[in-house]
Amino acid sequence: MRSLSVAATGMLAQQLNVEVISNNIANMNTTAFKRQRPEFQDLLYQNVRQIGSQSSDSGTVLPSGIQLGSGVKTASVYRITEQGDLVHSGNNLDAAIQGRGWFKIQMPDGTEAFTRAGAFSRSAEGQIVTVDGYVVAPGINIPPDATSVTVNESGQVQVKIAGQVAPQNVGQFELNVFPNDSGLEGIGDNLFLETPASGSALTGIAGAAGFGSLLQGFLETSNVNAVAEITSLITAQRAYELNSKVITTSDEMMSAVNQMR
């Protein structure tokens, strides 16, 4: 029976839906995590009676016809890049992006990755690095005798040196924007790679037109809405149960036919 295979595609789709939701919930407290949402499409249709075909010799046509669907498929898993809330972290090297933009990260193999997780620290060499020790582009060094570090909204990093009155400018954070943030490829560790779908990165200064600003001592939280995810989880569970019921019903119908023989 067609209904068995159709319901099976529905169960597979809802299984993937639950997996996406579970990953969102698991990352509720991940810094700058961007939630995902699956997109589904219907499968091909079998034309049992063609729409618009002639229904009589006088030229009348069918207004609707008969089309039987084949089920559902997953078209994509879309990443929603809306900004999360900003929370105070207490670390003066942390920086949250208000608005558009990504930090560029220099990977150990020479490639470039991007992140919105501004949980930064100072390495033994004085460089500003991520929690994994990757250098934040363009490479900012904090002098070992610096007594304080200040990052303004445009990303300028100024330090106070013991014995000096005026602060010293040691570098500036750069931001990068993409035509399509959702096209970035996630590789884990809060890092993303540029892809043909995302478009090329445009590098600029925080606060400039089209770029967000920086807020020192803050971090961006996950944009996962717990209530919405639980609601989606319940909906997916119900849909899975209904598709399972279709399979059970189809099996009972087939058993009834076999018993008639």
C-alpha positions as CSV (number, residue, x, y, z in Angstrom):
1,M,0.0,0.0,0.0
2,R,1.2,3.5,-0.9
3,S,0.2,4.8,2.6
4,L,3.0,2.6,4.2
5,S,5.8,4.3,2.3
6,V,4.2,7.8,2.6
7,A,3.9,7.5,6.3
8,A,7.5,6.2,6.5
9,T,8.8,9.4,4.9
10,G,6.7,11.3,7.4
11,M,8.3,9.5,10.3
12,L,11.8,10.0,8.9
13,A,11.1,13.7,8.5
14,Q,9.8,14.1,12.0
15,Q,12.8,12.1,13.4
16,L,15.1,14.7,11.7
17,N,12.9,17.5,13.1
18,V,13.4,16.1,16.6
19,E,17.1,15.8,16.1
20,V,17.4,19.5,15.1
21,I,15.2,20.6,18.0
22,S,17.3,18.5,20.5
23,N,20.5,20.1,19.2
24,N,18.9,23.6,19.7
25,I,17.9,22.7,23.3
26,A,21.4,21.2,24.0
27,N,23.0,24.5,23.0
28,M,20.7,26.8,24.9
29,N,23.7,28.0,27.0
30,T,26.3,28.0,24.2
31,T,27.7,31.4,23.6
32,A,26.3,33.0,20.4
33,F,24.7,29.7,19.2
34,K,22.3,30.2,16.3
35,R,19.3,27.9,16.3
36,Q,18.3,25.8,13.3
37,R,15.0,24.9,11.7
38,P,14.3,22.2,9.2
39,E,12.5,22.9,6.0
40,F,10.4,20.2,4.3
41,Q,9.0,19.7,0.8
42,D,6.5,17.3,-0.7
43,L,7.6,14.6,-3.0
44,L,6.5,13.9,-6.6
45,Y,2.9,13.3,-7.4
46,Q,1.3,10.5,-9.4
47,N,-1.2,11.8,-11.9
48,V,-4.1,9.2,-11.8
49,R,-6.3,11.7,-13.7
50,Q,-4.6,14.6,-15.3
51,I,-5.8,18.1,-14.3
52,G,-7.3,19.9,-17.3
53,S,-7.8,16.8,-19.4
54,Q,-10.9,16.5,-21.5
55,S,-13.8,14.8,-19.7
56,S,-16.2,14.5,-22.7
57,D,-16.3,14.8,-26.5
58,S,-17.9,18.2,-26.2
59,G,-14.6,19.7,-24.9
60,T,-15.3,19.9,-21.1
61,V,-12.2,19.6,-19.0
62,L,-11.5,18.3,-15.5
63,P,-11.3,21.2,-13.0
64,S,-9.1,19.3,-10.5
65,G,-8.1,15.8,-11.5
66,I,-6.5,13.2,-9.2
67,Q,-3.0,13.5,-7.9
68,L,-1.6,11.1,-5.3
69,G,1.4,12.3,-3.2
70,S,4.5,10.3,-2.4
71,G,5.3,11.8,1.0
72,V,7.7,14.4,2.3
73,K,11.5,15.1,2.2
74,T,13.9,17.4,4.0
75,A,14.8,20.3,1.8
76,S,17.3,22.0,4.1
77,V,18.1,22.8,7.7
78,Y,18.1,26.5,7.9
79,R,20.2,28.5,10.4
80,I,18.4,31.5,12.0
81,T,21.1,34.1,12.6
82,E,19.1,36.7,14.6
83,Q,21.0,38.1,17.6
84,G,20.8,36.7,21.0
85,D,20.7,38.6,24.3
86,L,23.8,40.3,25.7
87,V,24.9,39.4,29.2
88,H,27.7,40.9,31.3
89,S,30.6,38.4,31.7
90,G,33.1,40.3,33.9
91,N,36.0,39.6,31.6
92,N,37.4,42.8,30.1
93,L,38.6,41.0,27.0
94,D,35.2,39.6,26.1
95,A,33.4,41.5,23.4
96,A,29.8,41.1,22.1
97,I,28.7,42.3,18.7
98,Q,25.6,44.4,18.6
99,G,24.2,44.1,15.1
100,R,25.8,42.6,12.0
101,G,29.3,41.2,12.0
102,W,31.6,38.2,12.7
103,F,35.0,38.0,14.2
104,K,37.7,36.5,12.0
105,I,39.7,33.7,13.5
106,Q,43.1,32.5,12.3
107,M,43.1,28.7,12.4
108,P,46.3,26.7,13.1
109,D,46.3,25.4,9.5
110,G,46.3,28.9,8.0
111,T,42.7,28.9,7.1
112,E,40.2,31.5,8.3
113,A,37.1,30.9,10.3
114,F,34.4,33.2,11.7
115,T,32.6,33.4,15.0
116,R,30.3,35.7,17.0
117,A,31.4,34.1,20.3
118,G,33.6,36.9,21.8
119,A,34.9,34.9,24.8
120,F,38.5,36.0,24.4
121,S,41.6,35.6,26.6
122,R,45.3,36.7,26.5
123,S,47.8,34.1,25.5
124,A,51.3,33.6,27.0
125,E,52.6,35.7,24.1
126,G,50.1,38.5,24.9
127,Q,47.9,37.9,21.9
128,I,44.1,38.0,22.1
129,V,42.9,34.5,21.4
130,T,39.7,32.4,21.6
131,V,39.0,29.8,24.3
132,D,40.8,27.2,22.1
133,G,43.9,29.5,21.7
134,Y,43.2,30.6,18.1
135,V,44.4,34.1,17.3
136,V,41.7,36.7,16.7
137,A,42.4,38.6,13.5
138,P,44.1,40.9,12.7
139,G,46.3,39.9,15.7
140,I,46.3,42.2,18.7
141,N,49.1,42.0,21.3
142,I,48.7,43.2,24.9
143,P,51.9,44.4,26.5
144,P,52.9,42.4,29.5
145,D,53.1,45.5,31.7
146,A,49.6,46.7,30.8
147,T,47.5,47.3,33.9
148,S,44.1,47.7,32.1
149,V,42.5,47.0,28.7
150,T,39.7,49.1,27.2
151,V,37.8,48.2,24.0
152,N,35.5,50.9,22.6
153,E,32.5,50.5,20.4
154,S,34.5,50.8,17.2
155,G,36.8,48.0,18.3
156,Q,39.9,50.0,19.2
157,V,41.9,48.3,21.9
158,Q,43.7,50.7,24.3
159,V,45.8,49.7,27.3
160,K,47.1,51.6,30.3
161,I,50.8,51.1,30.9
162,A,52.2,51.6,34.4
163,G,54.0,55.0,34.6
164,Q,52.2,56.4,31.6
165,V,49.3,58.9,31.8
166,A,47.8,58.5,28.3
167,P,46.4,55.1,27.2
168,Q,48.2,53.4,24.3
169,N,46.4,52.1,21.2
170,V,47.6,48.5,20.5
171,G,45.2,47.5,17.7
172,Q,41.6,47.3,16.5
173,F,39.1,44.4,16.2
174,E,37.8,43.9,12.7
175,L,34.3,42.8,11.8
176,N,33.2,40.8,8.8
177,V,29.8,40.7,7.2
178,F,28.3,38.3,4.6
179,P,25.5,38.7,2.0
180,N,24.0,35.5,3.5
181,D,24.9,34.6,7.0
182,S,22.8,31.4,6.9
183,G,25.1,30.1,4.1
184,L,28.0,29.8,6.5
185,E,29.2,26.3,7.2
186,G,29.3,25.4,10.9
187,I,32.4,23.3,11.9
188,G,31.9,23.2,15.7
189,D,33.6,25.1,18.4
190,N,31.4,28.1,17.6
191,L,33.3,28.5,14.3
192,F,32.0,28.9,10.7
193,L,33.6,28.8,7.3
194,E,32.8,30.9,4.3
195,T,31.0,29.1,1.4
196,P,29.7,30.0,-2.0
197,A,26.3,30.2,-0.5
198,S,27.4,32.8,2.1
199,G,29.2,35.0,-0.3
200,S,32.6,36.6,0.3
201,A,33.3,38.3,3.6
202,L,33.4,42.1,3.6
203,T,35.8,43.3,6.3
204,G,35.3,46.6,8.1
205,I,35.4,48.5,11.4
206,A,32.8,48.2,14.1
207,G,30.3,51.1,14.0
208,A,30.7,51.8,10.3
209,A,27.7,51.7,8.0
210,G,26.5,48.1,7.7
211,F,28.5,46.8,10.7
212,G,27.5,46.3,14.3
213,S,29.3,47.8,17.3
214,L,31.2,46.2,20.1
215,L,30.4,46.0,23.8
216,Q,33.3,45.2,26.1
217,G,32.8,42.8,29.0
218,F,29.6,41.3,27.5
219,L,28.8,38.0,25.6
220,E,26.0,37.2,23.2
221,T,23.8,34.3,24.4
222,S,22.2,31.6,22.3
223,N,19.1,32.8,20.4
224,V,17.3,29.5,21.3
225,N,13.8,30.1,22.8
226,A,13.1,27.3,25.2
227,V,9.3,27.7,25.1
228,A,9.2,27.7,21.3
229,E,11.5,24.6,21.1
230,I,9.4,22.6,23.6
231,T,6.3,23.5,21.6
232,S,7.9,22.4,18.4
233,L,9.1,19.2,20.1
234,I,5.5,18.4,21.2
235,T,4.2,19.1,17.7
236,A,6.9,16.9,16.1
237,Q,6.1,14.1,18.6
238,R,2.4,14.2,17.7
239,A,3.2,14.2,14.0
240,Y,5.5,11.2,14.4
241,E,2.7,9.3,16.4
242,L,0.1,10.1,13.7
243,N,2.4,8.8,10.9
244,S,3.0,5.7,13.1
245,K,-0.7,5.3,13.4
246,V,-1.1,5.4,9.6
247,I,1.4,2.5,9.3
248,T,-0.5,0.5,11.9
249,T,-3.8,1.2,10.2
250,S,-2.5,0.3,6.8
251,D,-1.1,-2.9,8.2
252,E,-4.5,-3.8,9.7
253,M,-6.2,-3.1,6.3
254,M,-3.8,-5.4,4.5
255,S,-4.3,-8.1,7.1
256,A,-8.1,-7.8,6.6
257,V,-7.7,-8.2,2.9
258,N,-5.5,-11.3,3.3
259,Q,-8.0,-12.9,5.7
260,M,-10.7,-12.6,2.9
261,R,-8.7,-14.9,0.6
